[in-house]
Amino acid sequence: MAEYKAPLREMHFLLHEVFAADQLWARLPGLAGAVERETADAILEEMAKLAANTLDPLNRSGDEEGCHWAEGEVSTPAGMKEAYATYCEGGWGALLGNPEYGGMGMPKMLGAQVEEMINSASISFALYPMLTAGACLAIDTHASEALKQKYLPKMYEGTWAGVMDLTEPHAGTDLGMIRTKAEPQEDGSYRITGSKIFITGGDQDLSENIVHLVLAKLPDAPAGSRGISLFLVPKYLVNEDGSLGERNGVHCGSIEHKMGIKASATCAMNFDGAKGWLVGEVNKGLAAMFTMMNYERLGVGIQGLGASERSYQNAREYALERIQSRAPSGPQQPDKAADPIIVHPDVRRMLLTQKALIGAGRALSTYVAQWLDIAKFGEGEEKQHAEGMVALLTPVAKAFITDAGLECTVLGQQVFGGHGYIREWGQEQLVRDVRITQIYEGTNGIQALDLVGRKTVANGGAYFELFATDVQAFIDREGGREEMAEFVLPLSAGLQCLKEVTASLIARAKEDPNAPGAASVEYLHLFGYVAYAYMWARMAAKALPKAGEDDFYKGQVKTARFYFARLLPRTQSLAASVKAGSGTLMDIEAELF
Ligand SMILES: Cc1cc2nc3c(=O)[nH]c(=O)nc-3n(C[C@H](O)[C@H](O)[C@H](O)COP(=O)(O)OP(=O)(O)OC[C@H]3O[C@@H](n4cnc5c(N)ncnc54)[C@H](O)[C@@H]3O)c2cc1C
């Protein structure tokens, strides 16, 4: 397996050249003076070292050993505790946190790239701090001042971790059906009783305390999703002076044995009259939980990206070294028994598909992070605009980057032939690890429904218009550059196709209730390929003038060309599928399946 080397050059290119992040940071009220280019680069370099030297070496052994459960306590594989301690000592848990409670207040654009490196090194490890960061965000946004002061500083330190408890055996996607109960107590707290499953990090031996954010229903709550409230339930109760007190009534009943991310503990949790505190308003828990889930959704997209990059680095190195057969045009290395497999067009197709999907995925996650920063630190109309963009693009980033993640890791495995299927090279682990990203945090099918339904049809395409206007402004700006025509013209055609499909879908949804669901996954992919075309066109616009003088820029331009020639055309078959409507899906009776 190749040694992991963080793609710092690509990250700098995106931050400083494509998105001019320091100009944005300098003008956003909450960020001005807090971060500039040098700080950002230093942070990225530090994480590159931590990821390569401390986290990456644990990925294989963590997969081999997995987590252990005994008498209600979970232990993580050898080395995780020490790595987690190093991570916390470095202050990484505080990176994006609110400075009022000990956070560093850094922008998500930087955080997204830091997260990519952690996930390339180990998705299993990354999950523990990622859930804590999401829980902190929900607490910071919705909890009382007293809860914030009590919990946030320790959670930013990483001394206490955070997790989210939504899923129950009979209620996964449909959270309106949850049964966990919350009974009000005289002292203002609640008694929480019920069972949750699949809780990532529900128990572990990394942190001193675990703060559960739990969805539950009050006794008189309305039925369905409008009757759900959110509660903070610590594993150990916290005394007034901040020290740990009694063990609370929340225990891990077992852990799951699963396909991948084996060093991440997936726990069945029992709440037996556990003491909890309301976060936000009664019956508005789902909205509060969405603060955490939206944060996690981009994070899950970045998991797909991280695994793809790791797989690509291995495949690239292997393709340069493995010799099999001769190049179709004749021997390239006649002194050897065969040529390296990188001479074969099909191996190049696999590597370039990875490289093109990864480059655009990294750009898209940085782009979405940019809108998250404007939504968080901006003001007035600009802030509102950014919130619309985040709402629209979050399901695309989560589902499209993770679907591309499976494609990329499978391609990376394929480059190795049979050696990709056996454990030795690590490629099969990446396929297993990345697979969950298409399922948790709302399946990719549900992300697609969200994009089509709530984010597009429900507002008559208002959010879509924001995105289309942004892409069109780029086309108008760059359309005059002759050398950009090879990118701008197909991007413009792709945008036109997406606009037409969106308009016809909004119209059809009024007459056919099955229309959005029938089109949703293909529509999300169509959207994703056009968004990736926009990202590659933006990267090409910056790389073209320097392509003659520097191999990095040359590589960017050539990859952009591959994307436009070989991957963007996938939109044509997707558009045809979306236009086919719901007829053939709904026509067949259930018993005929
Ligand atoms: C390793 C792992 C870690 C996890 N971590 C957490 C965690 O930390 N916290 C937590 O609360 N949960 C967690 N989960 C749960 C995860 O989020 C759920 O498994 C997921 O949301 C799907 O729910 P489900 O498994 O009940 O599937 P179901 O909801 O039963 O769905 C089954 C299938 O039906 C489809 N479907 C359902 N409803 C619709 C619809 N309306 N339209 C179209 N299709 C539909 C789904 O897309 C899916 O393909 C984790 C799960 C795993 C496996």
The ligand as a Gaussian input file, in Angstrom:
#p B3LYP/6-31G(d) Opt

LIG

0 1
 C      -22.738000       1.577000      10.598000
 C      -23.938000       2.426000      10.869000
 C      -23.819000       3.570000      11.653000
 C      -24.935000       4.347000      11.946000
 N      -24.813000       5.427000      12.803000
 C      -25.943000       6.033000      13.270000
 C      -25.881000       6.987000      14.336000
 O      -24.806000       7.359000      14.814000
 N      -27.044000       7.477000      14.832000
 C      -28.262000       7.108000      14.345000
 O      -29.268000       7.570000      14.837000
 N      -28.363000       6.220000      13.308000
 C      -27.238000       5.671000      12.772000
 N      -27.325000       4.740000      11.764000
 C      -28.618000       4.442000      11.183000
 C      -28.768000       4.929000       9.746000
 O      -28.821000       6.322000       9.694000
 C      -30.026000       4.239000       9.158000
 O      -29.689000       2.873000       8.991000
 C      -30.490000       4.833000       7.855000
 O      -30.955000       6.140000       8.069000
 C      -31.599000       4.017000       7.183000
 O      -32.575000       3.601000       8.083000
 P      -32.977000       2.042000       8.115000
 O      -31.734000       1.260000       8.225000
 O      -34.015000       1.832000       9.149000
 O      -33.611000       1.775000       6.694000
 P      -35.136000       1.967000       6.267000
 O      -35.614000       3.298000       6.708000
 O      -35.914000       0.778000       6.668000
 O      -35.019000       2.010000       4.677000
 C      -34.890000       0.811000       3.875000
 C      -34.860000       1.214000       2.403000
 O      -36.096000       1.867000       2.055000
 C      -35.841000       3.134000       1.491000
 N      -36.887000       4.081000       1.904000
 C      -37.395000       4.280000       3.141000
 N      -38.317000       5.252000       3.115000
 C      -38.389000       5.689000       1.842000
 C      -39.127000       6.695000       1.156000
 N      -39.979000       7.486000       1.794000
 N      -38.931000       6.851000      -0.159000
 C      -38.040000       6.103000      -0.824000
 N      -37.307000       5.138000      -0.239000
 C      -37.482000       4.938000       1.072000
 C      -34.464000       3.543000       2.015000
 O      -33.816000       4.479000       1.168000
 C      -33.749000       2.195000       2.070000
 O      -33.195000       1.904000       0.817000
 C      -26.202000       3.982000      11.412000
 C      -26.322000       2.853000      10.603000
 C      -25.220000       2.072000      10.341000
 C      -25.403000       0.820000       9.522000

